[in-house]
Amino acid sequence: MSRDDLPSRVDVIVVGAGSAGCVIAERLSRNPDRSVLLLDRGPHEWPTTQIRDLGVLPISAGSPYAQAYDEASGLGVIRGRGLGGSSSVNGGYFLRWHPGDFDDWPTGWTADDVAAAYAELDAPGGTMGVSAFADDELADVVPRFEAYWARSMPIRRADDPWPIVGVNRVRSNREGDGRRTAAEAYLRAALGRQNLVVATVAEVTAVTSVGRTVTGVDVGGITIDCGEVVLSAGTLGTAAILLRSGLDMLGDADELPVHEHREVLVHYRARWGSGRAATRPLLQSVVHTADDIEIRCYSDDMANYIKGLPPAGPAMGVAVMRPGTPGSVRLNRTGLTIDLGTVDDVAATRFEHGVGAVAEMLRSDLFAGDVNPDSVAADPVVRTSQHAWGSMPMGERTDWLGGVIGVHGLRVVDGSILPTAGRSGPHATIMMTACRIGDRLLER
């Protein structure tokens, strides 16, 4: 649908057809008396099987399905766009958070509620086709990685959907060799509903309002009125829209907070670092430590997955997961600028311990003869996991259903509203929150 064909008024506008937006649009449009318009700035075309192939990360410069943002220190910050959003281009990692990660969430998120919402997505027969990687699917390095840590830590049972402090075989949202996206899981089957309209190449520049009541959105100079706007453009996309929409809506703030899982890569040279493993998904096994570090066993050099990335050799990742590194997002004349912040002394010490543990592993007997011990070295740059969250946290800026406090008719449902960090990546949890919130909104 072109911009000129957009309706002038609907009941609800959902901004962003990514992991959360597809869920919310599908849920709300189950009520045939509610008109729903789903808008996304990405391309018209559905991501092909080549794009969704788990053996590649289609986020290089020029990809129509990737959105690049400026970061203050020069780090590359990329998000997915288009139908499925980041679920179309990410690594296919779909791990729940640990049960204790929800201890500080607001009322409304009981353990049973969280478990039921996750199960819709990742239980056998669930919407996202989630399964753990099998032994015969693993890259060469993974069995050695798991065997090393199993000497001192437990291994999560294959039938347990909850991660543990120990070795966690990655569970992946997939069908065949490709990612199963939120668009395929939720949007595809809903397209025949008369009350649901989906428009791509339609970038929302701002929400419109009268006082503290939101009245609609602006799409490149075209105003569409509605009763409620749900921002699901991803943490960074939603922040940009909010900051462009008038500072009075944010209490005169000129920036929003953001949190990230920063990561240090430990590189090494190995006999299997020839690119052969690049047919395997990038991340198939992780270790979660008692001090909230995630150690990531990457299958090979990331350059074998991302077109145009200079080769750097295979690597292990060390990420400090909780509480995450605080940063900020701010508008400038050319767009959104992200500052992922500086790792403090406490986190730096935790990184040092994690890197030391990984180096010790790579120099152990399990890797002898295949890894050159003199090649093991930590990258001096502290990188990003591409996991921004928490700019509009529940219990502080939004209520437990994502309603923006003090603003009528505006809701946020994406990584922006996560009120805490988790010990796993956020993708499955963002979709879980969308399922739970979507169910409650459907009842209204």
JOCORHU-V545635 format. One line per field, one symbol per residue. ss: DSSP state (H for helix, E for strand, - for the rest). psi: psi as a letter, one per 30 degrees, with the letter a starting at -180 (. if undefined). A space follows every 50 residues. Layout:
ss->???
psi->???
This chain:
ss->--HHH---EEEEEEE---HHHHHHHHHH-------EEEE---------HH HHE------------EEEEEE-----EEEE----HHHH----------HH HH--------HHHHHHHHHHHH-------EEE--HHH--HHHHHHHHHH- ----E----------EEEE-EEEEE--EE--HHHHHHHHH-----EEEE- ---EEEEEEE--EEEEEEE--EEEEEEEEEE--HHHHHHHHHHH--HHHH ----EEEEEE-EEEEEE--E-----HHHH---EEEEEE----EEEEEE-- -HHH----------EEEEEE----EEEEEEEE--EEEEE-----HHHHHH HHHHHHHHHHHH--HHH---E-HHH-EE----EE----E----E---E-- --EE---E-EEE--HHH---------HHHHHHHHHHHHHHHH--
psi->klefgklfklekkkjjhaeeeeeeeeeeffjffkkkkkkkfalekkklee efkfgljiglkfkfgkkklkkefgkkjklllajfbffffaggkikllkef fgegllkfileeeeeeeeeeeglkgleghklkklegfklefeeeeeeeff ffllkkkfgjfklljakjkkkkjljbglkjleeeeeeeffffkfgkkkkl hikjflklljbgkkfalkjhfkkkllfkkjjhgleeeeeeeefffjfffg hgkglllllljlkkkjllklfghffefffklejfklkklfghkkkkjkfa kffffjkfkkkflllkkjkjekglkkalkkkaffbkkkjgakkleeeeee eeeeeeeeeeefglfffkffkjfffkkkkfkjakfhhklgfikkfeflaf ggkkkgkkgkkkjafegkflllfllfeeeeeeeeeeeeeeeff.
